[in-house]
């Protein structure tokens, strides 16, 4: 159980980056290697849900007992429902107890955002990414304006990201985008979508 509590604390800490390929976890003085190329896998690996919507997740290729955990949202295994944050129960001694079973039903929280659901066996951990979104805010299609240009060295051009949403409205998402250049030595792009040609 101590090992599970260490992994649980690590899981809470790494919510911002749930897809590392090889992880060496150092928590509370314990070193636990976790490898993403293990046979343990979670299905589905990614899912989009509306607030309050449920999804069944299952694990395959596992060794021994499975343990499930989620920071936000509700989990249930078979007929045993857990509503207490963070998706685990607590025994009489105050120790965290994970949910056990080959599959769980996850119910999304009411707050929009990106969440993670993890399953661990005796050797590894697998993580699923869950996007919770407002259906009226869901992006149906996007268009990058100003991107089809020939630039000379020193030229500066502004890109614009336009999004059409499920409610049929159009929004300017230029400042909400994470702009990156595949060849920054040739052309760079800043956080406002402004291109600068260098070579």
C-alpha positions in Angstrom: 0.0 0.0 0.0 2.9 2.4 0.7 4.1 1.9 -2.9 0.6 2.8 -4.2 0.5 6.0 -2.1 3.9 7.1 -3.5 2.7 6.5 -7.1 -0.6 8.3 -6.3 1.2 11.4 -5.0 3.4 11.2 -8.1 0.4 10.9 -10.4 -1.1 14.1 -8.8 2.2 15.9 -9.4 2.5 15.0 -13.1 -1.0 15.9 -14.3 0.4 18.5 -16.6 2.4 16.0 -18.6 0.7 12.5 -18.6 2.5 11.1 -21.6 6.2 10.7 -20.7 7.8 7.7 -22.4 10.2 6.6 -19.8 9.9 7.9 -16.2 12.2 7.5 -13.3 10.1 8.4 -10.3 11.8 9.6 -7.1 9.2 10.2 -4.4 9.5 10.2 -0.6 13.0 8.7 -0.9 11.8 5.8 -3.0 12.9 5.2 -6.6 10.2 3.5 -8.8 10.9 2.9 -12.5 7.8 3.2 -14.7 8.1 2.3 -18.4 5.5 3.2 -21.0 6.7 0.3 -23.3 5.3 -2.2 -20.7 2.5 -4.5 -21.8 0.0 -2.6 -19.6 -2.3 -0.5 -21.7 -5.5 1.5 -21.1 -8.3 1.7 -23.6 -9.4 4.2 -24.8 -6.2 6.3 -24.4 -7.9 9.5 -25.2 -11.5 10.6 -25.0 -13.6 13.8 -25.1 -16.5 14.0 -22.8 -19.2 16.6 -21.9 -19.5 17.6 -18.2 -21.2 14.7 -16.3 -20.8 12.2 -19.2 -19.5 8.7 -18.5 -17.0 6.5 -20.3 -15.9 2.9 -19.6 -12.1 2.4 -19.5 -10.5 -1.0 -19.5 -7.0 -2.4 -19.1 -5.1 -5.2 -20.9 -1.8 -6.8 -20.7 -1.6 -6.4 -16.9 0.2 -8.4 -14.2 -1.6 -9.0 -10.9 -4.1 -6.6 -9.4 -5.1 -3.4 -11.2 -5.5 -0.2 -9.3 -7.3 2.9 -10.8 -7.1 6.5 -9.8 -8.3 9.9 -11.1 -7.7 13.3 -9.6 -11.1 14.7 -10.8 -14.3 13.1 -11.7 -16.1 10.0 -10.2 -15.0 6.4 -10.7 -17.0 3.2 -10.2 -15.9 -0.5 -10.5 -18.7 -3.0 -10.8 -21.4 -1.8 -8.4 -19.0 0.0 -6.1 -19.2 3.7 -6.6 -16.7 6.2 -5.3 -17.5 9.9 -5.1 -14.8 11.1 -2.8 -11.9 13.1 -4.3 -9.5 11.9 -5.7 -11.3 8.7 -6.9 -10.0 6.5 -4.1 -11.3 5.3 -0.8 -9.8 5.4 2.6 -9.5 2.5 5.0 -10.1 2.5 8.8 -6.4 3.2 9.3 -6.5 6.3 7.1 -4.6 4.7 4.2 -5.7 5.3 0.6 -7.2 2.4 -1.1 -7.3 2.3 -4.9 -10.2 1.0 -7.0 -9.6 -2.5 -8.3 -11.0 -4.3 -11.3 -10.3 -4.8 -15.0 -12.5 -1.9 -16.0 -13.9 1.3 -14.5 -16.6 3.8 -15.4 -15.4 7.3 -15.3 -17.8 10.2 -15.0 -16.4 13.6 -16.0 -16.4 16.6 -13.6 -18.5 19.6 -14.3 -15.5 21.9 -14.9 -14.0 21.9 -18.4 -10.4 21.0 -18.8 -7.9 18.2 -19.4 -7.8 15.4 -16.9 -6.0 12.1 -16.5 -7.1 8.6 -15.4 -4.3 6.2 -14.4 -4.2 2.4 -14.0 -1.3 0.6 -12.4 -0.4 -3.0 -12.0 2.6 -4.6 -10.2 5.1 -3.4 -12.8 3.8 -0.3 -14.7 1.4 2.6 -15.0 -0.8 3.5 -18.0 -2.5 6.9 -18.4 -5.5 8.0 -20.4 -6.2 11.7 -21.3 -9.7 13.0 -20.9 -10.9 16.3 -22.4 -14.0 17.7 -20.8 -15.6 20.4 -23.0 -18.7 22.4 -23.4 -20.5 21.1 -26.5 -21.4 24.7 -27.6 -17.7 25.7 -27.3 -16.5 22.6 -29.3 -14.4 23.5 -32.4 -15.8 22.1 -35.6 -13.2 23.4 -38.0 -10.3 25.8 -38.0 -8.5 27.9 -40.6 -5.1 29.6 -40.4 -5.2 32.9 -42.4 -2.0 34.4 -43.8 -0.1 31.1 -43.8 0.2 30.7 -47.6 2.9 33.2 -48.3 6.4 33.4 -49.7 8.7 35.2 -47.3 12.0 36.9 -47.9 14.7 37.1 -45.2 13.6 39.7 -42.7 9.9 39.6 -43.6 7.4 39.6 -40.8 3.8 38.3 -41.3 0.9 37.8 -38.9 -1.1 34.6 -38.8 -4.7 34.4 -37.7 -6.4 31.3 -36.3 -10.2 31.4 -36.9 -12.4 28.7 -35.4 -16.0 27.7 -36.2 -17.7 26.3 -33.2 -20.6 23.8 -32.8 -23.0 26.6 -32.0 -22.2 28.0 -35.6 -20.3 31.0 -34.3 -16.9 32.1 -35.5 -14.2 33.0 -33.0 -10.7 34.4 -33.3 -8.4 31.9 -31.4 -5.1 33.5 -32.5 -4.0 34.3 -29.0 -5.3 31.0 -27.6 -3.2 28.9 -29.9 0.2 27.3 -29.1 2.2 28.5 -32.1 5.4 26.5 -33.0 7.7 26.5 -36.0 8.9 23.1 -37.4 12.1 24.9 -38.6 12.9 27.7 -36.2 16.3 28.4 -37.8 14.4 29.4 -41.0 11.3 31.0 -39.6 10.1 31.7 -36.1 6.6 32.3 -34.8 5.8 34.0 -31.5 2.9 33.5 -29.1 0.8 36.0 -31.0 1.2 34.1 -34.3 3.7 36.6 -35.9 6.1 35.0 -38.3 9.7 36.2 -38.8 11.8 34.8 -41.7 15.5 34.3 -40.9 17.0 32.3 -43.7 
